[in-house]
Amino acid sequence: MGNKKSRKVAVLEELSRGFTKRSLDGGYMDDPEFRKAYGEYFGTVGFEKGIALSREIKNRGITAFNGKKRLSAIDLGTGTGEFVRGLSEGLLEESAHEIDLLCVDRSRAALQDLSDHWIRPVPIRLRLREAILPDRKDLLEEVTGEIDLLSMANLLAENEDRLSGFRDLLATFFSRLSPGGMMILVEPADRRSSRALLSLGDDLLGRFPDLHVEAPCPNDRRGPCPALEDPADWCHEDRPTPFSSTMKRTAASLGHIKDSLKMTYLVLSRRAGEGEAGPRSLRLVSPLHKEKGMAWGLFCDGKALIRLRLLNRNRHEDTKAFGRLRRGDSIVDPRTAGSTPGREGGFVEWPTGESVVGVRRSDGTLWEISREEN
Ligand SMILES: C[S@@+](CC[C@H](N)C(=O)[O-])C[C@H]1O[C@@H](n2cnc3c(N)ncnc32)[C@H](O)[C@@H]1O
């Protein structure tokens, strides 16, 4: 029993090290031991990410797929399939009566495991395609008509030498995306993977005027991602999530703490017109730092990053919610109220007299501070 357990941990350690150092052999998913360990640990996290992003899309009130009832979806780099299962069960299943889901991976064995073990909700028709991406534009021939959802999780991180090929592949898929169609793209929370995904997003934004960033960026961002300006910078989410005690124990034996979902992600949609109406917002893209005499954080307005602080002496009834901000939350940009914030020591000061007004929590739920306090 003890030996069996330590063997599983050893395999997970090898996988984890391989992902971090980019040293895994390309065919690692063909090894049954790797595949099983991946599915049980990383796959469980992937499933939760699929569920969390589905929930966020619903919380944000995004009208996915323009209400279509027959959907065509494609998942790239499916592996053992837990991420796309999370999306299917969290979002697709309740959106449509009939779903054609094409799963693509270089490992036939991984795809077969998914097909063998997934007790699928009735509307999902699963198709498997073994292919080495991104060099298979003929994949489009597998999808007749428009695509409603393209998902891709943790694939760029294993293909850093082929990023331009992936850009072209996704651009080809975007040109086939239906009105109201979406792309849900996720990569690990590390600098290289994050920057790779964000620059791919920028490339698509530059090519397609009807592409919109639904999440996580604020204010219907159109221009370049401000995190890419500084080569040392990147952007990620760290969303609190409960995991089972088994998952937490496995994580601890790997030296990880498993209490949140860490990822870089983009939810992109194809639609004409402007994004969500409403006040301009700022999104907290760092932890909130509480230091002597102040609280501060790095905020993004979709164009630039702002080091915004609230001095404790300016903390009062209308601003105290600042101290409760968590990474990913958004608030009304206090600069839009007309007051000019001061600057000192590299900080933008919270403008005197402005209240902190919540917009959304990181999971997309509307954040009404006044209701929360009652
Ligand atoms: C880290 S796993 C991600 C699996 C799943 N999407 C998830 O997030 O849990 C990456 C998967 O991509 C596949 N893969 C990596 N490079 C690939 C390529 N160039 N073409 C096709 N599949 C690839 C691997 O076989 C593996 O199954």
The ligand as an ORCA input file, in Angstrom:
! r2SCAN-3c Opt
* xyz 0 1
  C      -1.015     18.991    -20.227
  S      -2.019     17.990    -21.211
  C      -3.542     18.891    -21.149
  C      -4.744     18.009    -21.208
  C      -6.054     18.729    -20.996
  N      -6.312     19.693    -22.039
  C      -6.037     19.396    -19.630
  O      -5.932     20.615    -19.564
  O      -6.084     18.697    -18.601
  C      -1.480     18.349    -22.823
  C      -2.042     17.397    -23.850
  O      -1.699     17.903    -25.125
  C      -1.198     16.869    -25.931
  N      -0.249     17.499    -26.859
  C       0.892     18.133    -26.560
  N       1.447     18.632    -27.677
  C       0.623     18.290    -28.699
  C       0.649     18.538    -30.098
  N       1.639     19.243    -30.640
  N      -0.346     18.060    -30.848
  C      -1.374     17.365    -30.299
  N      -1.438     17.103    -28.997
  C      -0.462     17.572    -28.193
  C      -0.551     15.880    -24.990
  O      -0.536     14.584    -25.545
  C      -1.467     16.004    -23.779
  O      -2.497     15.069    -23.850
*
